[in-house]
């Protein structure tokens, strides 16, 4: 996301679209309708209690950038080089990504800390 935003700030729409196509399922999501993208990427992966991931729940959330990507495609086709609305929206969503990742790291750190305490308690029991 960061590279896509930077590319937009530099006015390089092709580079921005290339980078953004790798964000949260847009590689395939860009070829389908929003409804399909939402079902296959956003709704399918944003599950609060997803036990298959290490730690407590899913480590990150899918941030929906389909609308921004589509808007950039339309602007490119129309020759409109004002990307300020998309840049602002993507920056807000990037901040959410950073917050979500920090939250995931905090949750994993808490899990490891709690496990360490439990292991120390078990070790103390074995020594007595």
C-alpha positions in Angstrom: 0.0 0.0 0.0 2.8 2.4 0.9 4.4 2.0 -2.5 1.1 2.5 -4.3 0.5 5.7 -2.3 4.0 7.0 -3.0 3.6 6.3 -6.7 0.3 8.2 -6.8 2.0 11.1 -5.0 4.6 11.0 -7.7 1.9 11.0 -10.4 2.8 7.5 -11.6 -0.5 5.8 -12.1 0.8 2.7 -13.8 3.3 2.0 -11.0 0.6 2.7 -8.3 -1.9 0.3 -9.9 0.8 -2.3 -10.1 1.6 -2.0 -6.4 -2.0 -1.7 -5.4 -2.9 -4.9 -7.3 -1.0 -6.9 -4.8 -2.9 -5.5 -1.8 -5.5 -7.7 -0.1 -6.6 -9.8 -2.9 -6.8 -7.1 -5.5 -4.6 -9.3 -7.8 -7.8 -11.3 -8.6 -10.3 -8.8 -7.2 -9.5 -6.2 -9.8 -11.0 -8.5 -12.5 -14.4 -9.0 -10.9 -17.3 -6.9 -9.6 -17.2 -5.3 -6.2 -19.8 -7.7 -4.9 -17.6 -10.7 -5.9 -14.5 -9.1 -4.4 -16.3 -8.3 -1.2 -17.6 -11.9 -0.9 -14.4 -13.7 -1.9 -11.9 -11.4 -0.1 -13.3 -9.1 2.5 -16.2 -11.1 4.0 -14.4 -14.5 3.6 -11.2 -13.4 5.4 -12.5 -10.9 8.0 -13.6 -13.5 10.6 -13.2 -12.5 14.2 -12.8 -16.0 15.5 -10.5 -17.6 12.9 -8.8 -20.4 14.9 -6.5 -21.5 12.1 -4.1 -18.6 12.7 -1.5 -18.6 15.4 -2.2 -16.5 18.5 -5.6 -15.1 19.3 -7.7 -14.9 16.2 -6.6 -13.6 12.9 -3.4 -11.6 12.8 -4.7 -8.9 10.4 -7.8 -7.7 8.8 -8.5 -7.3 5.1 -8.8 -3.6 4.3 -11.0 -3.0 1.3 -9.3 -0.8 -1.4 -11.4 -1.9 -4.4 -13.2 1.4 -4.7 -10.0 3.3 -4.8 -8.5 0.9 -7.3 -11.5 1.2 -9.6 -11.5 5.0 -9.3 -7.9 5.1 -10.3 -8.7 2.9 -13.4 -11.5 5.2 -14.4 -9.4 8.3 -13.9 -6.6 6.8 -16.0 -9.0 6.0 -18.8 -10.4 9.6 -18.6 -7.0 11.2 -18.4 -7.8 12.7 -15.0 -4.5 13.0 -13.1 -5.9 14.4 -9.8 -5.4 11.5 -7.4 -5.8 13.5 -4.2 -9.1 11.8 -3.1 -7.6 8.4 -3.6 -4.4 9.3 -1.9 -6.3 10.6 1.2 -8.5 7.5 1.3 -5.6 5.1 0.9 -3.6 7.0 3.6 -6.4 6.6 6.0 -6.7 2.9 5.2 -2.9 2.5 5.5 -3.1 3.9 9.0 -5.7 1.3 9.8 -3.4 -1.4 8.4 -0.5 -0.2 10.6 -2.8 -0.1 13.7 -4.1 -3.6 12.9 -0.6 -5.0 12.5 0.6 -3.4 15.7 -2.5 -4.9 17.5 -1.6 -8.3 16.1 2.0 -8.0 17.4 0.7 -6.9 20.8 -1.6 -9.9 21.0 1.2 -12.3 20.0 3.5 -10.7 22.5 0.9 -11.1 25.2 0.4 -14.8 24.2 4.1 -15.5 24.3 4.4 -13.7 27.7 1.6 -15.7 29.2 3.0 -18.9 27.9 6.4 -18.0 29.3 4.9 -17.5 32.7 3.1 -20.8 32.5 6.3 -22.6 31.5 8.2 -21.0 34.4 5.5 -22.2 36.8 5.7 -25.7 35.4 9.5 -25.6 35.7 9.1 -24.5 39.4 6.8 -27.4 40.0 9.3 -29.9 38.5 12.1 -28.5 40.7 10.2 -29.1 43.9 
